[in-house]
């Protein structure tokens, strides 16, 4: 959450929701309710500063405090020492005996659509600014290409009947 607010500068929970949908939501699941509750919790703990609109909807705007900036810098500097968790419904179905050719059809459509979406984002890279989001985008594109290769291969295989 701190990193997302750092990228946005100052943001309302709704702006955070929009930012997630076109950025890290492509590789990291965040519950929408978290985008409303977590900033408030972090503000109470001193990591975020809250500014409330005077009139209208009285939206809350959050930005990093010095404590929040320090925390996100320390987090970034700590090595990521775990492999990611692969949660893929198509693979789960394969594991439990679904016909690979049948599962592959829907998976190919999903991964091709996601690949096209991610490749469209690439067109906005001016080469300026932070490289982290663009490197992450490259990883996502590579992941989708590998998934497409896997499902194209799986499509040619048939389920073995249990004897």
N, C-alpha and C positions, 0 to 999 in steps of 0.2 A: 504494500500500500504506500509506503514511504517513497519507493522508487517511482511509482506511478504519479504521485503528487509532485515529485521532483521534476518529472518530465513535463507535466502540465503547468508547472509554476503555481498558480492559485487555481483551485477547482472546486466546483460544487460536486456532490455525489452524482448528480445527473451527468455532468461533464465527464466524470470518471467513468461512468457506465459507457458513454459514447467512445471514450478513448480506448477502453478495453475491447470494445467490439471491433475496432479496426487495427488493433495492435497485439498486445499480449494475449488477448482472448483466443488467438490462433494457436497458442501452444500451452497456455496455462489457464485452468478453469478457476473462475472466481464467481461465487454466488452473488447475484445482484443485491441481495439483502446485506451482504458484507460491505458493499460499496457505500452503504448508508450508515451502518452501525460502526464499522471499524474506524473511520475518520473521527467520529465523536469520541470513541474510546482512546484513540491515540492523542487527541487534543487534551483530554483529561489527564493523560499521563505525561503531557508536556512535550510530545514529539511534533505536534502540529499546533499552529495558531489558527483560531477560528475567527472569522469576520462575518457578522450577520448583517444582512441588508436591512436598512431602516424601515422601508415601506414595502408595499406589494406583498410578495410571497414570503418575504423575510428568509430567503435562501441562505444557507450556510456556505461560506467559502473557506477552504482550508489551504494552508501553505506550511512549508517546513519551518520549524524553529531551529535554532542552533543545535539543540539536543537531537532533533530529528535528522539534521544533516550529518551529524557525527555518527548516528546509528546506521544510516544507509551507507556511509563510507566504510564503516567497520564491517558491515554485512558483505559489501562488495569485495572487500579485501580478504574475506574468509573463504578458503577453497571450497568448491562444491565437491564433496567426497562421496556422493551417492549417485547411482545410475537412475535415470528417470523411470517412472512407473508406466509401463505400457498397458493401457486399458483400451482394448479394441474389440468391439462387439463381433465383428466379422471373424477375428481370430478365435474368440471364445466359442462361436458356433462351430468353427472347424474342429476345435479341440474336442467338442462333444459329438462329433460325427456328422455334421452337416455336409451336404454334397458340395465339394469345392467349386465346381462349375457354376452351381446355382448362387452360392454366396459371392463368387467373383463378379458376377454381373452387376449387382448393386454396389459392391465395393469399388469397382472400376469407375462407375459413374460418380460416386462421391469423391474419390480421390482426383479424378480429372477435373471436376468442378472446383475443388479446393486449389489445385495446381494453377488453374486459370486465374482464380482470384488472387493468389499470391504473386503470380507473375505480373498481374496488372499493377500491383503495388510497386513493383520494381521500377516502373516508368517514372515514379515520382522522386527517385534518388538522384539528387543533384551532385552528390559526391561531397557536399559540405555537411557540416553538423556531425553529431555523434554517430560513430560507426556501429555501435552495439545493436540498435534496432535493425540495421540493414544486414549485418552478419547473421542475426537471428532469422531474418527473412530468407536469406540464402540457405540456412539450415532447413527451414520449413519446406522450401522448394525442393531441395535434395531429398528430404524425407518423402514428399509426395511422389517424386519420380521413382524412388525405390519401391514404394507401396504399389504403384502402378505396375512396375516390372513383376513384383511378387504375384499380384492378382492376375496378371496376364498369364503367367506360368501356371498358377493354380487353376485357372479356367480350363486348362487342357487335361486336368486330372479328374478322375471319377472316384467317388466314394467307394471304398471296399465294403462289401457286405459282411456283416458280422456272422460268424458261423456258429 
